[in-house]
Amino acid sequence: MAYRFLVKDIAFQAGLSTATVDRVLNGRPGVRQQTELRVKAAIAELEKQQAGAMDSGRMLAIDIVMETPQRFSDTVRTAFEAEMAAFLPGVFRCRFHFAEVMKPAEMVQLLDRIRLRGTHGIVLKAPDVAEVATAVARLDAAGIPVVTLVTDLPNSARITYAGADNRAAGETAAYLIGEVLGNRGGKVLVTLSSGRFRGEEEREIGFRRVIRAYYPKIGITEISEGHGTDAATGTLAAAALAADPTINAVYSIGGGNRAVLAAFDAAKRPVGVFVAHDLDADNRTLLAARRIGFVLHHDLRTDARSAFRAIMSRASASGRAVPASLSSVEIVTPYNMPAGD
């Protein structure tokens, strides 16, 4: 296999040992096909990054670690790759670690492995639990900056948060639903992927506050722990609809929107208004078809840029304090949907 990158760079990108990569590159026996595919994918990623990189300037290799549904991780990858190609004067190389469901112990093991291998920084979407905060503290002690993405770990040693104001986003969702339902009232099905994520909790808190204060005729039913996957979220939504005939609206915090709509269809129940988050591929299609009414969108490229700047600042400055950077939330309808990347 021909290649033009250092073995250690390929190993870093692939998340493998240099010995394993060397065996793959030299066609030695005893290598699994999956491992060979990882090496090929790493080389392809390096070639793509090199094509858009500047010859001058410092190269910073960082890791993007996320527990999130694939439809959102695909959107994040696209945003980071686009911003990586455009970001100046620094040149970033990103290695992505995505899983739809990850136990806290697995997340900690991954973070510790990255710390021991070495990195210039980590961008992290993780549950706000003590084990993860402790792993972040170990990263900070090792001089590795951590930026939280879209959901925060405020009691950890992370250097900053990049994302939207989640509480304000929840308040905005409550306003939209409240104004649409008006005096009809009813009940909103609020869907969370998991109660372990601070960002989702803050959206729910903001939503409940505004509903309680300004729309007292509207009730709330919550489902959680579907992890944003269609199968689990759909099962939870179907059970909620069967138990409560007054549910007539949805605020989707955690995703799985196709499955939620399928549950309403199966129950032959109308959806008075549906508010979702993020312009991923599913939500673009559902919004264009008017299956959902509003998407609360924030620019992930702005979040990527904020993360890059924070990591560069930590790499070049003696101080560690980096101000939080909040991206604005946009209300997207079928008529003002921005073009996809």
N, C-alpha and C positions, 0 to 999 in steps of 0.2 A: 504494500500500500504506500503510494507516494505521499509525502507530506512536507510542509515547509515551516512547521512550528516546532518549538522546543517540546520535548517529551513532557517536561514538568508543566508547561502551559496547557497542553492537551489534557494531562491528568487533572489539573486544577479545574478545567472547564467541564470535564466528564465526571468529576467526583470519584476518580479511581486512583489507585497507586501508580507510581511511575513504572514499576515492574510489570503491572498488568497491561498498561498502555504499550510498553515496549514489546511484550509478547504479541499483542494484537498487530502492531505495526510491522513486525517481522514475520508474521504468519506462523508463529510457533503453535504447537498443538496444546490442547487442554483449555481452550478459551471458549466460553459459551457464546452462542449467537447474540444473545441480548447484550453482552459486554462489548462485542464487536460493533453492534449498532450504536451503543452509547459513544464509543470512540469516534465513529464516523459522524455522528450528530455533533459531537464537540468540535471536530475539525471544520464541519460546515458552518457552525456558529462562529468560530474564530475567523474564518474566511469572510463571512458577512460583516463582522465587526471591523476587521482590518480594512475592508473596502471603504468604510465611512470614517475611518479614524485619521487624525492628523499625525504627521510624522513627528512634529514637535509637541512639546507639552508632556505633562506627567500622566502616566497610565495608572489608573486606579481600578483594581479588580474588586468588585463587591458581590455580595450574595443577596438574592431576593428570596425570602422564606415566607410562605403563606399557607395557611389552612383555609381553603376556600373552594367553592364549586368550580369545575373546569371552565364554565362559560365566563366566569369573572376572571379567573387566572389567565385565560386567553386574551381578554381585554387588557389586563395589566401588562402582560408580556408585550403586546403590540404597542402600548403607550411607552413603556420603558425603552424598547428598541428604537422607536421613532425619536424619542428625546435623546437617547444615547448617541444617535447619529448626528443630531443637531447641536448638542451641548458643547459650548466653547467657554474658556480655553482648555478645560480638562478633557481627557479622553477616558471614558469609562468602559470597562468590560464587565458584563453582568452574567452571573450564573444563577439559574432559576431552580428553586426547590418548591414544588407545588404538590399538595395532597388535598383531596376533598375532605377527608376525615383523618385527623391525627391526634392520638392520645397525648396528653401533656408530657408523659415520659418519652415518647417518640420525638416530640418537638425539642425537648431538652437535649436528648441524645444527638440530634442533628445540629443544634446550636453549639454544643460542646465539640463536636467533630470539626465544625467549621473553625472554631476558635483554635483548636490544636493544629489544624492545617495552615491557618493564616488567611487573613482577608483584610482589605482596607476599610470595610464597613458592611453592615447588614441592614437591609430594609425588611421590616418584620410586620406581618399580620398574624397575630397570635391571640389566644384567649388570655384574659386578664386573671391569671392564677399565680399562686405563690411560686410554684416550681419554675415557671417561665421567667418571672421577675428575678429569681435567684440566678438563673442562667444568664440573664442580661447583665446582672451585676458582675459575673465572672468575665463576660466579654469586656465590660467597661474597665475592669481592673487590668485586663490584658492590653488595654489601649485601643480596643476595637469599638468604634462608635456604632450605635444602634439607632435607627430612625423608625418609628412606628408608622404604619401606613393604614389609613382609613379607619382603623380602630386602635385606640391608645392603650398604653400601659403607664398611666400617670404616676404610679407609685414605684416605678422601676428606675434604673439608671440610664434609660434611653436619653439621647441628647435632644430630640425634638419629635414632634408629631407632624406628619404630612397628610392632609386630608381635609374633609369638610367639617363644619360645625354640626355634629350629628344631632345635638339637641334641637338646634334651629331647624334642621331638616325634618325632624319629627313634628315640630310645631307647624311647619309649612304643610305637611301632609294632613294634619288635623284640620287646618283651615280649609284646604281644598275639599276634603270629604264633608266637613260640616256645612260648607256653603252649598254643595251640591245636594246633600240630603235634606237640608233645611228643616222645616217643621215636620217632615215625614218621619224623622227619627229612624230608628232601626238599630242594628248592631254591626260593628266592624270586626271582621276577622283579621287580627294582627298576627302575622307570621314571622317568627324569628328562626334563624338557622340554629342558634344555640344561645342560651343565656350566659355563656361564658365570655362572650365578646363585649367589651366595654362600649364599643361604638353602637352596637345594636341596642344595648340597654339604654344608652342615652337617647337614641331615637324614640324608643318606647316611652321613656319618661317625658320627653317633650310632647309627644303625641297625647298621652294621657292628661297632661296638665291643661292643654288647650281645650280638649274635648270636655273635660270636667268644668272648666271655667266658662266656656262660651256655648257649648252644645250639650246641655244636660239631658236631652231626649235621646242621645246616641249612646249606646252601650258598647262594650268591648269584650271580645272573646280572644284569648291568646293561645296559639299553638307554638311549640318550640321543640328543638332537638331533631328536626328533620334534616339539618346540616345543608340546607339549600338544594338537596338532591330531589329529583322528581318523584321517585318511588316513595321515599319516606314522607316527604312533605304532602304528597297527594293522599296518602293513607290518613295522615293527621287531619287534613282539611275535610276529607269525606266524613270522618268520625265527628268532627265539630258541626258540620252541616246537619248530620243525622240527629244530633242531640239538641240543636237549637234552630227552630224554623224562622227566627227573626233576623238571622244574619243576612244582610243585603249589601255589604260593601267589604272591600279588602284594602288593608294597608300592608303591603309586602315589604318587610324589612330584610328578610333573609333569602328571598328568591324562591325558585321552584314554581314560577308563575304559570307555566303551561299545565302543570299538574293541578294547581289550585283551580284554574279555569275548567279543567276536565272534571274535577269534582263537582263544581257548580252545574256543569252540563249534565252529568250523570244524575244529579238530584233534580234536574229540570227546574233550577232556581236561577232567577235573574241576578245580575250584579249591577247595583245602582251606580257605583263608582269604584274604580280600581286605581290605586296609587302604588307605583313601584319605584325601585331604586336602580340606577345604573343603565347606561345604554349599551348593554351587551347584545349579542346577535339575537337571542330570544326576544328580548324586550323591544328591539327595533321592529322585528316582525309583528309582534303582538300590538305594538302601538300603531304601526301602519295599517293593520287590519281592524283597528279600533276595538280590540278585545280588552285593552287597558286604556284608561283615560289620560293619565299623567305619568311621566317618569321624572323623578328628581335626580338630576344629573350634575356631576362635577367633573372637571377636566382632569383625567388621570395623568396627562402629560404635565400639567401644572404640579401635581403631586410628585411626579418623578423628578422634575426640575428642582423642587424644594428639597427633596432627599439628596440629590446630587450636590447641591450647594452646601447643605449642612455637613455632608461627609467631607467635601473639599475644605470647608472652613475648619473642621476639626483637624484635618491633616496638615493644614498650613499655619494654624494659629495656636497659641499657648492656652487660651481660654477654652473651656468646654461648654459654656452656656450658649445655646442657639435658640433664638425665639421661635415659638410655634408658628407654623405657616398654615393658615386655613384657606382652602380654595372655596370659591363661591358656588352656591347651589343654584342651578337653573331649572325652571319648570318647563319641561319639554312636552309638547302636544304633537299630534300627527302633522301639524302645520308648520312647526318650527324645528323639526328634527335636524340636527346638524349632520353633514355628510360623514360617513364612516371613514376611518383611516385606511 
